[in-house]
Amino acid sequence: MVTSIILINVKRDRVNEVAEQLASMDDISEVYSVTGHYDLVAIVRVKSNDGLAGLVTEHMMKIDGIEKTDTMLAFKAYSRHDLDAMFSV
């Protein structure tokens, strides 16, 4: 499984709508509105890098209001929770 964190800049008047659209996507497990340089943070869990590429370039970029994204790949999870069991596909 590939986990990534996507930092998202959104048009100011579209934050809530974009967040709801992102949260409804199958491979996006969580969406947070945040303070700082970005408006939203999406946590993505997909089967492969190709799945991530498709999500970002084919699905997310079609959402009106997204201005910019920065995608970070997670190398290793440090958690007390069994993330694989929680997010098994």
Beta strands, then each sheet from edge to edge (+ up, - down):
strand 1: 2-10
strand 2: 28-33
strand 3: 40-46
strand 4: 66-73
sheet 1: 2+ 3- 1+ 4-
end
